[in-house]
Amino acid sequence: MLYLESIIGMDLFRSEPMQLTRVIIPVESAHRVISYLGELGLFQFKDLNMEKSPFQRTYATQIKRCEEMARKLRFFKDQMFKAGLTPSTKSTHVSEISLDELEVKLGEQELELIEMNANSEKLQRAHNELLEYKLVLKKAGEVFNSAQRSATAQQREHEHRRVERSLDSPLLLEQEITDLSKQVKLGYVSGLIQRDKSMAFERILFRATRGNVFLKQYSIEQPVIDPVSEQKVEKNVFIVFHSGERAKNKVLKICDAFGANRYPFTDDIGKQQQMVTEVTGKLSELKTTIDVGKHHWRHVVHAISHQYEQWNNLVKKEKSIYYTLNMLCFDVTKKCLVAEGWCPVFATSQIQKALTKATVDSNSQIGAIFEILTSKESPPTYFRTNKFTNSFQEIVNAYGVAKYQEANPGVYTVVTFPFLFAVMFGDWGHGICLFLATMYLILREKTYSSQKLGDIMEMAFGGRYVIIMMSIFSIYAGFIYNEFFSVPYELFGQSAYACRDPSCRDATTIGLIKVRETYPFGVDPIWHGTRSELPFLNSLKMKMSILLGVAQMNLGIILSYFNAKFFRNDIDTWYQFVPQMIFLNSLFGYLSVLIILKWCTGSQADLYHIMIYMFLSPMDDLEDNELFIGQKYLQLLLLFMALVAVPWMLIPKPFLLKKQHEERHRGGAYQPLHSYDENLEQERNNGRREEFEFSEVLVHQLIHTIEFVLGSVSNTASYLRLWALSLAHSELSSVFYEKVLVLSWGYNSVTIFIIGIIVFIFATVGVLLVMETLSAFLHALRLHWVEFQNKFYQGDGYKFYPFSFALISDNEE
């Protein structure tokens, strides 16, 4: 443990020493003080105005101004998104701008963009209307021209027949002239309607006018942009012929109800050509105007994009400064602001330098006063992590933030978490694949850190250093298991076993013989593919899981001793650490020793029988299961020690805590005449009113004892998941290799072999490298949270959140 502390540092083993401080700041230098402390990022302010609502605080007006400027910046960001631009992150030499100047500039830019957008919308709508009008003129012109040609031909034919019949029947000619004079000219309405509404439109027209209209529709091949919705819509050109004003009014109302765009039209061919020419000319003029306007709009937005980041950072900083100032309270003279908060002890000199600098820069006659307070309040927890250790610390924090200065499991999680993962994921082929994928993320670290990634990609990128440690340990475990995509290799020498004869005919019945020294590292490759492979690996991995579990649980109990020693809690040392170590190692520590002895001696003793009858028949002789002389008497001693450890944990601690409480509060009725620190006096009074509930303490200790006793069994059994998942991973890998890759090779077909390779790759990536990785990760997480951390880790602290400009998020409100 001391070695790990020297590598990773004491900064991670225990949280930084914190202190509660008070800063008295003159009003004229308050803004600069908060700004410099925000740049330093090592001071967590306490809210001294909890009783006030946000609108009753001193700097509520300034915060509203910042929110309004933030709204304008969001509007600019939307405009940049429409233009396909992103805020420039390049460092440009831009002159510093004050908040008042920025407020005026943002207002001017917003008004300019709003006006440009309104003009652009009007011009674009007029352009879209003219496009629709041009389509109506084209389609309706074709209809009227065709009808007029047909009518002219019919009239000529009719006149020719009339001349022939005029000689025979002059009275019939007079009747036809009279009928022609009675003909009524029809009115018409033209426009465009959405294609999906055309059938309903025709049906309503027929019902409303009782069939006294004539409707012609012509579909337009390409979708057109609707002037109202500004969306591309498939439309039809329609012409409705009607008779009379009453029918016309009905047609107009129905057109409006269906959202049809109506356009005027004339049946005069000469005027039609003139209208088409005018519309074409207007379209050309509008197109030129719109292009010029878009170019100017894009130029303005492009100029904003270069300064957006500077403006956005300034607004966020100012808003956070005023939000922090609202947490401060005025002193009795109303000339100074009083701030209280937590800071690390090592940051004292840096904070004092920042206060001095703020006083000088603001030309204040009075400097800020920095003083350290005494408090019984639990300080926040602060670990100085880097980008490597931060991911492991977040795994611990997900369970619970460490109590102030208690032993941090994050130090050991750096090694134990990827190692336990590798025990379940041991295959150096899969480990190499995982390593290469993670190295790609690490090499492109700068690129991805400045981009917005998806949820899954963000999670993988955030834990890139955890994953690369997992892959390295997986390669190591794969060498131990001697598995490369389930295939064994003689990497460290030849196998220690061989057949009795060259033909190996009796290898399956008689077995192999040892012909050379034991395989130097890992599992001998000769075991793979034999009948005894599964029983051998089962026994090996199951016993290895128990050894690893007992070792990690012992580490957790040892850390509880270091916690008790650090907090000078002798009761926890003698009545929690000692009996827990005795109980755990009397049973499962003894089992671990038996496993190692059986490995070393090659004994055939049944460990299940030994452990079961150690409780059921402790006085019986072990006979063939005896591993060493005096084992029976040692088991009786260990069983007695385990039984004694239970009341040792349960009974003394509550009584000792009660005695300690009474000694601490002896003489509590006396009160000092004067108190120099009101906060300390108030805390003394609060502490004096605390009552010791013996029944609650006793029940809590009973629950804790039962939980540890039962947990020792269940937690040890829980570590068998290492064996189960390792076996499942190995068997799945073997199935994919033998039943997909090897089987496809046996068909002697290139096509089938290529298909087999593709299926093997997808199965390996999808099942083994994704699902199995996630499964092993979650199981390793459970072993750390439940089996390891519950032995010593309380996790009831709260995180240190300093006021820092570097921590201001983009989504801050």
C-alpha positions in Angstrom: 0.0 0.0 0.0 2.8 2.4 0.8 4.3 1.6 -2.6 1.1 2.6 -4.3 0.9 5.8 -2.3 4.4 6.7 -3.4 3.5 6.2 -7.1 0.1 7.8 -7.2 0.7 10.2 -4.4 -0.9 11.0 -1.0 -3.1 13.6 -2.8 -5.3 10.7 -4.1 -5.2 8.5 -1.0 -6.7 11.1 1.2 -8.6 14.2 0.2 -6.9 17.6 0.6 -7.0 19.3 4.0 -9.7 21.9 3.8 -10.4 25.1 5.9 -13.4 27.3 6.4 -12.5 30.9 5.7 -14.1 34.3 5.8 -13.2 37.1 3.3 -14.3 40.7 4.0 -14.2 42.6 0.7 -14.7 46.3 0.1 -17.6 46.9 -2.3 -15.5 48.8 -4.8 -13.1 45.8 -5.3 -15.7 43.0 -4.9 -16.1 42.4 -8.6 -12.4 42.0 -9.2 -11.9 39.8 -6.1 -14.6 37.3 -7.3 -13.2 37.5 -10.8 -9.6 36.6 -9.7 -10.9 33.9 -7.4 -12.8 32.4 -10.4 -9.6 32.4 -12.4 -7.9 30.6 -9.5 -10.7 28.1 -9.1 -9.9 27.0 -5.5 -12.6 28.6 -3.4 -16.1 27.2 -2.8 -18.5 30.0 -1.6 -21.3 29.4 0.9 -24.6 31.0 0.3 -25.1 33.5 3.1 -28.5 34.7 1.7 -30.5 31.5 1.8 -33.5 33.2 3.2 -33.7 35.6 0.2 -35.3 34.7 -3.2 -33.3 35.3 -6.4 -35.2 38.5 -7.1 -34.5 40.0 -3.6 -30.8 39.8 -3.9 -28.5 42.7 -4.5 -27.3 41.9 -8.0 -30.5 40.5 -9.5 -30.6 43.3 -12.1 -27.1 42.6 -13.4 -28.0 38.9 -13.7 -31.1 39.8 -15.8 -28.9 41.8 -18.1 -26.5 38.9 -18.5 -29.5 36.6 -19.2 -30.7 39.0 -21.9 -27.3 39.1 -23.5 -27.1 35.3 -23.3 -30.5 35.2 -25.2 -29.1 37.4 -27.9 -26.0 35.2 -28.2 -28.2 32.1 -28.5 -30.0 34.0 -31.4 -26.6 34.6 -33.0 -25.7 30.9 -32.6 -28.9 29.9 -34.4 -28.0 32.3 -37.2 -24.5 30.8 -37.5 -26.1 27.3 -37.6 -28.4 28.4 -40.4 -25.3 29.8 -42.3 -23.4 26.5 -41.7 -20.8 28.3 -39.6 -19.3 27.3 -36.2 -18.0 29.7 -33.6 -14.3 30.3 -34.3 -12.0 28.9 -31.6 -8.9 30.4 -33.0 -7.2 33.0 -30.9 -7.7 36.4 -32.5 -6.2 39.6 -31.2 -9.5 41.3 -30.2 -9.5 44.4 -28.0 -11.0 43.9 -24.5 -14.6 45.0 -24.3 -16.6 45.9 -21.2 -20.0 44.5 -20.3 -21.8 47.8 -21.1 -20.1 48.1 -24.5 -20.9 44.5 -25.2 -24.6 45.0 -24.3 -24.9 47.9 -26.7 -23.1 46.0 -29.5 -25.2 42.9 -29.1 -28.4 45.0 -29.2 -27.2 46.7 -32.5 -26.2 43.4 -34.1 -29.5 41.8 -33.1 -31.6 44.6 -34.5 -29.6 44.5 -37.7 -30.0 40.7 -38.1 -33.7 40.8 -37.2 -34.3 43.6 -39.9 -32.3 41.7 -42.5 -34.2 38.5 -41.7 -37.5 40.2 -42.0 -36.6 41.8 -45.3 -35.2 38.5 -46.6 -38.5 36.7 -45.6 -40.6 39.3 -47.4 -38.5 39.2 -50.5 -38.4 35.4 -50.4 -42.2 35.2 -50.0 -42.7 37.6 -52.9 -40.3 35.5 -55.0 -42.1 32.3 -54.1 -45.5 33.9 -55.0 -44.1 35.0 -58.3 -42.9 31.5 -59.0 -46.3 30.1 -58.3 -47.9 32.9 -60.4 -45.6 32.0 -63.3 -46.7 28.4 -63.1 -50.4 29.4 -63.0 -49.9 31.6 -66.1 -48.1 28.8 -67.9 -50.7 26.1 -67.1 -53.8 28.3 -67.4 -52.5 29.9 -70.6 -52.1 26.4 -72.1 -55.7 25.6 -71.2 -57.2 28.8 -72.5 -55.1 28.7 -75.7 -56.2 25.1 -76.4 -59.8 26.0 -75.6 -59.7 29.0 -77.8 -58.2 27.1 -80.8 -60.9 24.4 -80.4 -63.6 27.1 -80.1 -62.3 28.9 -83.3 -62.3 25.6 -85.2 -65.9 24.8 -84.0 -67.1 28.3 -84.9 -65.7 28.0 -88.5 -67.3 24.6 -89.0 -70.6 26.0 -87.5 -70.5 29.0 -89.9 -69.8 26.8 -92.9 -72.8 24.6 -92.0 -75.0 27.6 -91.4 -74.3 29.1 -94.9 -75.2 25.8 -96.5 -78.5 25.6 -94.6 -79.4 29.3 -94.9 -80.7 28.8 -98.5 -83.0 26.0 -97.5 -84.4 27.3 -94.2 -84.1 31.0 -93.4 -86.4 30.7 -90.3 -84.0 28.2 -88.7 -81.1 30.6 -89.2 -82.9 33.4 -87.3 -83.5 30.9 -84.4 -79.8 30.1 -84.2 -78.8 33.8 -84.1 -81.3 34.3 -81.3 -79.8 31.3 -79.3 -76.2 32.7 -79.7 -77.3 36.0 -78.3 -78.5 34.3 -75.1 -75.1 32.7 -74.3 -73.7 33.6 -70.9 -69.9 34.2 -70.3 -68.5 32.1 -67.4 -66.1 33.5 -64.7 -63.1 31.6 -63.4 -60.7 31.5 -60.4 -57.2 30.1 -60.7 -54.4 29.3 -58.3 -52.4 26.5 -56.6 -53.5 23.9 -54.0 -51.6 21.2 -52.2 -51.9 17.9 -54.0 -53.0 15.9 -50.9 -56.0 18.3 -50.5 -57.1 18.3 -54.2 -59.6 15.5 -53.9 -61.3 17.0 -50.8 -61.2 20.4 -52.5 -63.0 19.0 -55.6 -65.6 17.2 -53.5 -66.4 20.3 -51.4 -66.7 22.5 -54.5 -69.2 20.0 -56.0 -71.3 19.8 -52.9 -71.3 23.5 -52.1 -72.3 24.6 -55.6 -74.5 21.5 -56.4 -72.3 20.7 -59.4 -72.7 24.2 -61.0 -68.9 24.7 -61.4 -66.3 23.2 -63.7 -62.9 22.3 -62.1 -59.7 21.6 -64.1 -56.5 20.5 -62.2 -53.0 20.0 -63.5 -50.2 18.5 -61.4 -46.8 20.1 -61.2 -43.9 17.7 -61.6 -41.4 19.4 -59.2 -42.4 20.4 -55.6 -42.7 24.2 -55.1 -41.9 26.3 -52.0 -45.1 27.5 -50.4 -44.9 31.2 -49.7 -46.7 30.9 -46.3 -45.1 27.8 -44.8 -41.8 28.1 -46.7 -41.7 24.3 -47.1 -41.4 22.3 -50.3 -44.9 21.0 -51.2 -46.3 19.1 -54.1 -49.1 21.2 -55.6 -51.7 21.3 -58.4 -52.7 24.2 -60.6 -56.5 24.6 -60.6 -59.0 26.6 -62.6 -62.6 26.8 -61.4 -65.2 28.0 -63.9 -68.4 29.4 -62.3 -71.5 31.3 -63.2 -72.7 34.3 -61.1 -71.4 36.2 -58.1 -73.0 33.9 -55.6 -71.1 30.9 -57.0 -67.9 33.0 -57.1 -68.1 33.9 -53.4 -68.5 30.3 -52.5 -65.5 29.3 -54.5 -63.4 32.0 -52.9 -64.3 31.0 -49.4 -63.6 27.3 -50.1 -60.2 28.3 -51.6 -59.3 30.3 -48.4 -60.5 27.4 -46.2 -58.2 24.9 -48.0 -55.2 27.3 -48.0 -55.1 27.6 -51.7 -53.1 30.5 -53.2 -55.2 32.4 -55.8 -53.7 34.4 -58.6 -55.4 36.6 -61.2 -55.5 35.5 -64.9 -56.9 36.9 -68.2 -58.1 35.2 -71.2 -56.6 37.8 -73.5 -53.6 36.1 -75.2 -51.7 39.4 -75.7 -52.1 40.3 -72.0 -51.0 36.8 -71.0 -47.7 37.2 -72.8 -47.2 40.7 -71.3 -47.9 39.3 -67.8 -45.5 36.4 -68.2 -42.8 38.9 -69.3 -43.4 41.1 -66.3 -43.4 38.2 -63.9 -40.1 36.9 -65.4 -38.5 40.3 -65.1 -39.6 40.7 -61.4 -38.3 37.3 -60.6 -34.9 38.2 -62.0 -34.8 41.4 -60.0 -35.9 39.7 -56.8 -33.4 36.9 -57.3 -30.6 39.5 -57.6 -31.8 41.4 -54.5 -32.1 38.2 -52.4 -28.6 37.1 -53.4 -27.2 40.5 -52.4 -29.0 40.4 -49.1 -27.9 36.8 -48.3 -24.3 37.8 -49.1 -24.5 40.7 -46.7 -26.3 38.6 -44.1 -23.6 35.9 -44.3 -20.9 38.5 -44.1 -22.4 39.9 -40.8 -22.9 36.4 -39.4 -19.3 35.5 -40.3 -18.0 38.5 -38.5 -20.0 37.6 -35.5 -18.7 34.0 -35.5 -15.1 35.3 -35.0 -16.1 37.2 -31.9 -18.8 34.8 -30.6 -16.6 32.8 -28.2 -15.1 35.9 -26.7 -18.5 37.5 -26.2 -20.0 34.2 -24.8 -17.2 33.7 -22.4 -17.5 37.2 -21.2 -21.2 37.0 -20.6 -20.9 33.6 -18.8 -18.1 34.9 -16.6 -20.0 38.1 -15.7 -23.1 36.1 -14.9 -21.2 33.7 -12.7 -19.5 36.6 -10.9 -22.8 38.3 -10.2 -24.4 35.0 -9.2 -21.5 34.5 -6.7 -21.8 38.1 -5.4 -25.4 37.4 -4.6 -24.2 34.7 -2.2 -22.3 37.3 -0.2 -23.9 39.5 2.5 -23.2 43.1 3.6 -21.7 43.9 6.9 -23.3 46.3 9.4 -21.7 49.3 7.7 -23.0 48.3 4.2 -19.6 49.2 2.8 -18.1 45.7 2.7 -19.3 42.3 1.5 -18.7 39.2 3.6 -17.9 35.9 2.0 -17.5 32.5 3.6 -16.4 29.3 2.0 -14.1 26.3 1.8 -10.6 26.2 0.3 -7.7 23.8 0.4 -5.0 24.6 2.9 -2.3 24.6 0.2 -4.3 27.4 -1.6 -4.1 29.9 1.2 -1.1 31.8 -0.2 -2.6 31.8 -3.7 -5.9 33.2 -2.5 -4.1 36.0 -0.5 -2.1 36.9 -3.6 -5.3 37.1 -5.6 -6.9 39.3 -3.0 -3.9 41.7 -2.9 -3.9 41.9 -6.7 -7.6 42.7 -6.8 -7.1 45.5 -4.3 -4.3 47.1 -6.3 -6.1 46.8 -9.7 -9.3 48.3 -8.3 -7.4 51.2 -6.7 -9.2 50.4 -3.4 -7.9 52.2 -0.3 -8.8 49.2 1.9 -7.6 45.7 1.2 -9.7 42.5 1.6 -9.4 40.7 4.9 -8.8 36.9 4.8 -9.3 35.0 8.0 -9.6 31.3 8.9 -12.7 30.1 10.9 -13.1 27.1 13.2 -16.1 24.9 12.4 -17.4 21.5 13.3 -19.1 21.3 9.9 -17.8 18.5 7.7 -15.6 20.0 4.9 -16.1 19.0 1.3 -13.9 16.3 -0.3 -11.3 17.4 -2.9 -8.9 15.1 -4.7 -6.3 16.5 -7.1 -6.7 14.2 -10.1 -5.3 14.2 -13.6 -6.8 13.0 -16.8 -5.6 9.4 -16.1 -6.8 9.1 -12.5 -10.0 11.1 -13.0 -11.8 8.3 -14.7 -11.1 5.8 -11.9 -12.1 8.4 -9.3 -15.4 9.0 -11.1 -16.1 5.2 -10.8 -15.7 5.5 -7.0 -17.7 8.8 -6.9 -20.6 7.1 -8.8 -21.0 5.0 -5.6 -20.6 7.9 -3.2 -18.2 10.7 -2.6 -15.7 9.9 0.1 -16.1 11.4 3.5 -13.6 14.1 4.3 -10.1 12.5 4.4 -11.2 8.9 4.6 -9.2 6.3 2.7 -9.9 6.7 -1.0 -10.5 3.3 -2.9 -9.7 5.1 -6.1 -6.0 4.6 -5.4 -6.4 0.8 -5.6 -9.2 0.9 -8.2 -6.5 2.0 -10.7 -5.0 -1.5 -10.5 -7.7 -3.8 -9.1 -10.6 -2.7 -11.4 -8.8 -3.5 -14.7 -7.2 -6.6 -13.2 -10.6 -8.1 -12.1 -12.0 -7.2 -15.5 -9.1 -9.0 -17.2 -9.7 -12.1 -15.1 -13.1 -12.4 -16.7 -12.0 -11.2 -20.2 -8.6 -13.0 -20.4 -7.7 -13.3 -24.1 -4.7 -11.5 -25.5 -6.2 -11.4 -29.0 -9.3 -9.6 -27.7 -7.1 -7.5 -25.5 -5.1 -6.3 -28.4 -8.3 -5.4 -30.4 -9.5 -3.4 -27.4 -6.1 -1.8 -27.0 -5.9 -0.6 -30.6 -9.4 0.8 -30.5 -8.7 2.7 -27.3 -5.3 4.0 -28.6 -7.1 5.5 -31.5 -9.3 7.5 -29.0 -6.2 8.6 -27.0 -4.2 9.7 -30.1 -7.2 11.8 -31.3 -7.7 13.1 -27.8 -7.4 16.8 -28.7 -9.8 16.5 -31.6 -12.6 14.6 -29.7 -12.3 16.7 -26.6 -13.4 19.8 -28.5 -16.3 18.1 -30.3 -19.7 17.2 -29.2 -20.0 13.4 -29.3 -22.9 11.0 -28.9 -23.9 9.5 -25.6 -22.2 6.1 -26.2 -19.1 7.7 -27.8 -18.9 10.3 -25.0 -18.9 7.5 -22.4 -16.2 5.5 -24.2 -14.1 8.6 -24.7 -14.4 9.7 -21.1 -13.3 6.3 -19.9 -10.5 5.8 -22.5 -7.8 5.4 -19.8 -9.9 2.9 -17.9 -10.4 0.9 -21.1 -6.8 0.9 -22.1 -5.8 -0.3 -18.6 -8.4 -3.0 -19.0 -7.0 -4.0 -22.4 -3.4 -4.2 -21.0 -4.5 -6.4 -18.1 -6.6 -8.5 -20.5 -3.5 -9.2 -22.6 -1.6 -10.2 -19.5 -4.4 -12.5 -18.3 -4.6 -13.9 -21.9 -1.0 -14.9 -21.7 -1.7 -16.6 -18.4 -4.7 -18.4 -19.8 -2.7 -19.0 -23.1 -5.7 -18.0 -25.3 -5.5 -16.0 -28.5 -9.1 -16.0 -29.9 -9.3 -19.3 -27.9 -6.3 -20.7 -29.7 -3.3 -21.7 -27.5 0.3 -20.9 -28.6 3.7 -22.1 -27.3 5.0 -18.6 -26.7 7.2 -19.4 -23.7 8.6 -22.7 -24.7 7.4 -26.2 -25.5 4.7 -28.1 -23.6 5.9 -30.2 -20.7 3.8 -33.2 -21.8 3.9 -35.6 -24.8 2.4 -38.9 -25.9 3.7 -42.2 -24.8 4.2 -43.4 -28.4 4.6 -41.5 -31.7 1.1 -42.4 -32.9 -0.6 -41.0 -29.8 -3.3 -43.7 -30.2 -3.6 -44.2 -26.4 -3.5 -40.5 -25.5 -7.2 -40.4 -24.8 -7.2 -43.5 -22.6 -3.9 -43.7 -20.9 -3.0 -40.0 -21.0 0.2 -38.1 -21.6 3.5 -38.2 -19.7 5.7 -35.3 -18.5 8.9 -35.2 -20.7 10.4 -31.8 -19.8 10.2 -29.0 -17.3 6.9 -27.4 -16.3 5.6 -24.8 -18.8 7.3 -21.5 -17.5 4.4 -19.0 -17.8 0.6 -19.6 -17.8 -1.4 -22.6 -18.7 0.3 -25.3 -20.7 -1.0 -25.3 -24.3 -1.4 -29.1 -24.2 -4.5 -28.8 -21.9 -6.5 -27.1 -24.6 -8.7 -29.5 -26.6 -8.3 -32.4 -24.2 -11.0 -34.2 -22.2 -9.7 -32.8 -18.9 -9.5 -29.2 -20.1 -12.8 -28.1 -18.7 -12.4 -29.8 -15.3 -8.8 -28.5 -15.0 -9.7 -24.9 -15.9 -12.8 -25.0 -13.8 -10.8 -26.0 -10.7 -8.1 -23.5 -11.5 -10.3 -20.5 -12.1 -12.7 -21.2 -9.2 -9.9 -21.5 -6.7 -8.2 -18.4 -8.2 -11.4 -16.4 -7.8 -11.6 -17.3 -4.1 -8.0 -16.3 -3.5 -8.5 -13.0 -5.3 -11.7 -12.3 -3.4 -10.3 -13.1 0.0 -7.2 -10.9 -0.8 -9.4 -7.9 -1.9 -11.7 -8.2 1.1 -8.7 -8.3 3.4 -7.4 -5.2 1.8 -10.8 -3.5 2.5 -10.6 -4.4 6.1 -7.0 -3.3 6.4 -8.0 0.1 4.9 -10.7 0.3 7.7 -7.8 0.1 10.1 -6.0 3.0 8.4 -9.2 5.0 8.6 -9.5 4.3 12.3 -5.9 5.1 12.9 -6.1 8.4 11.0 -9.3 9.5 12.8 -7.8 8.3 16.1 -10.7 6.0 16.7 -9.4 3.2 18.9 -12.8 1.7 19.4 -13.1 0.9 15.7 -9.5 -0.5 15.7 -10.0 -2.9 18.5 -13.7 -3.7 18.2 -14.2 -3.6 14.5 -11.0 -4.2 12.6 -9.5 -6.9 14.8 -12.6 -9.1 15.1 -13.4 -8.7 11.4 -9.9 -9.8 10.4 -10.1 -12.8 12.8 -13.6 -13.9 11.5 -12.8 -13.5 7.8 -9.4 -15.2 7.9 -10.5 -17.9 10.4 -12.8 -19.2 7.7 -12.0 -18.0 4.2 -8.4 -17.1 4.9 -8.0 -20.7 6.1 -9.7 -21.9 2.9 -7.2 -19.9 0.8 -4.3 -21.4 2.7 -5.7 -24.9 2.0 -6.0 -24.1 -1.7 -2.4 -23.0 -1.9 -1.2 -26.1 0.1 -3.2 -28.4 -2.2 -1.6 -26.8 -5.2 1.9 -27.1 -3.7 1.7 -30.6 -2.4 -0.5 -32.2 -5.1 -2.8 -33.6 -2.4 -6.2 -35.3 -3.3 -7.9 -33.8 -0.3 -11.6 -32.7 -0.8 -11.7 -29.1 0.3 -15.5 -29.1 0.2 -15.6 -31.9 2.7 -13.0 -30.2 5.0 -14.9 -26.8 5.1 -18.4 -28.4 5.5 -17.5 -30.8 8.3 -15.4 -28.1 10.0 -18.8 -26.8 11.1 -20.9 -29.9 11.2 -18.4 -32.4 12.8 -15.4 -30.5 14.1 -14.3 -33.3 16.4 -14.2 -36.0 13.7 -10.8 -37.1 12.2 -10.0 -35.8 8.7 -8.5 -39.1 7.5 -7.6 -38.8 3.8 -8.4 -35.1 3.8 -5.6 -34.1 6.2 -3.1 -31.8 4.5 -0.7 -31.3 7.5 -0.2 -32.5 11.0 -2.3 -30.8 13.6 -4.9 -29.6 11.1 -7.8 -30.9 13.2 -6.7 -28.9 16.3 -6.0 -25.8 14.1 -9.5 -26.0 12.7 -11.0 -26.2 16.3 -9.0 -23.1 17.2 -10.0 -21.2 14.1 -13.7 -22.1 14.6 -13.5 -21.0 18.3 -11.9 -17.7 17.2 -14.6 -17.1 14.6 -17.3 -17.7 17.2 -15.7 -15.3 19.7 -15.3 -12.6 17.0 -19.0 -12.2 16.6 -19.9 -11.0 20.1 -16.6 -9.1 20.1 -18.0 -7.1 17.2 -21.5 -6.8 18.6 -21.4 -6.1 22.4 -18.5 -3.8 23.5 -18.7 -1.0 21.0 -22.2 0.4 21.9 -21.2 0.5 25.6 -17.9 2.1 24.9 -19.5 4.7 22.7 -22.0 5.5 25.5 -19.2 5.9 28.0 -17.2 8.1 25.5 -20.3 10.3 25.0 -20.8 10.8 28.8 -17.1 11.7 29.3 -17.2 14.2 26.4 -20.2 16.0 27.8 -19.3 15.9 31.4 -19.5 19.4 32.8 -21.7 20.5 29.9 -24.0 22.5 32.2 -21.2 25.1 32.6 -21.1 28.0 30.2 -18.1 30.4 29.6 -18.7 34.1 30.3 -17.5 35.4 27.0 -17.1 33.8 23.5 -14.8 35.3 20.9 -16.3 33.4 18.0 -20.1 33.3 17.7 -20.1 30.5 15.2 -18.0 28.3 17.5 -20.3 29.1 20.4 -23.3 28.2 18.4 -21.8 24.9 17.4 -20.9 24.2 21.0 -24.5 24.8 22.0 -25.8 22.6 19.2 -23.3 19.8 20.2 -24.4 20.1 23.8 -28.0 19.5 22.9 -27.2 16.2 21.1 -28.5 13.1 22.9 -27.0 9.6 22.8 -29.6 7.0 21.7 -28.2 3.8 23.1 -30.9 1.7 21.6 -30.3 3.1 18.1 -26.5 2.5 18.4 -27.1 -1.0 19.6 -29.5 -1.9 16.8 -27.1 -0.3 14.2 -24.2 -2.4 15.6 -26.4 -5.5 15.5 -27.2 -4.9 11.8 -23.6 -4.1 11.0 -22.4 -7.4 12.7 -25.0 -9.5 11.0 -24.3 -7.9 7.6 -20.6 -8.6 8.0 -21.0 -12.2 9.1 -23.4 -13.1 6.3 -21.6 -10.8 3.9 -18.3 -12.7 4.4 -20.0 -15.8 3.0 -22.0 -14.1 0.3 -19.2 -11.8 -0.8 -16.8 -14.7 -1.1 -19.3 -16.6 -3.2 -19.9 -13.4 -5.2 -16.3 -13.5 -6.4 -17.0 -16.8 -8.1 -18.4 -14.6 -10.9 -14.8 -14.2 -12.0 -14.7 -17.9 -12.7 -18.1 -18.0 -14.3 -17.6 -15.1 -16.7 -14.0 -16.2 -17.6 -15.3 -19.7 -18.5 -18.2 -18.2 -20.5 -15.9 -15.9 -22.4 -13.5 -18.7 -23.2 -16.3 -21.1 -24.3 -18.0 -18.4 -26.5 -14.6 -17.6 -28.1 -14.0 -21.3 -28.7 -17.4 -21.8 -30.3 -17.0 -18.9 -32.7 -13.6 -20.2 -33.7 -14.4 -23.9 -34.1 -18.0 -23.7 -35.4 -17.6 -20.7 -37.7 -14.0 -20.2 -38.8 -12.7 -23.8 -38.7 -16.0 -25.2 -40.0 -16.1 -22.8 -43.0 -12.5 -23.7 -43.8 -13.4 -27.4 -44.0 -15.8 -26.9 -47.0 -12.8 -26.2 -49.3 -14.7 -23.2 -50.8 -13.3 -19.7 -51.0 -16.8 -18.2 -50.9 -17.9 -20.1 -47.8 -14.6 -19.3 -46.1 -15.0 -15.6 -46.8 -18.5 -15.7 -45.4 -17.2 -17.6 -42.4 -14.5 -14.9 -41.8 -17.1 -12.1 -42.0 -19.4 -13.9 -39.6 -16.5 -14.6 -37.3 -15.5 -10.9 -37.3 -19.0 -9.7 -36.6 -19.6 -12.3 -33.9 -16.2 -11.5 -32.2 -16.8 -7.7 -32.3 -20.5 -7.7 -31.5 -20.6 -10.4 -28.8 -17.1 -10.7 -27.3 -15.7 -7.2 -27.8 -18.9 -5.2 -27.0 -21.3 -7.3 -25.0 -18.8 -9.3 -23.1 -16.7 -6.1 -22.4 -19.8 -4.4 -21.0 -20.8 -7.5 -19.0 -17.3 -7.9 -17.4 -17.1 -4.1 -16.7 -20.4 -4.2 -14.8 -19.4 -7.3 -12.8 -16.1 -5.7 -11.9 -17.9 -2.6 -10.9 -20.2 -4.6 -8.6 -17.2 -6.4 -7.0 -15.6 -3.0 -6.1 -18.8 -1.2 -5.0 -20.3 -4.0 -2.9 -17.7 -6.6 -1.9 -14.6 -4.3 -1.6 -15.8 -0.8 -0.6 -18.4 -1.8 2.0 -15.6 -3.1 4.3 -14.3 0.5 4.9 -15.8 3.1 2.7 -18.7 5.2 4.0 -19.1 7.5 0.9 -21.3 10.0 2.6 -19.3 13.1 1.9 -19.9 15.9 -0.6 -17.8 17.0 -3.5 -15.7 20.2 -3.5 -17.2 22.5 -6.2 -15.0 25.6 -6.3 -16.1 28.7 -8.1 -14.0 28.4 -11.3 -14.4 29.9 -14.8 -12.9 26.6 -16.2 -15.9 24.7 -14.9 -18.6 26.9 -16.4 -20.6 24.6 -18.7 -22.1 25.6 -22.0 -25.6 24.7 -20.7 -25.3 26.9 -17.6 -28.4 28.9 -17.0 
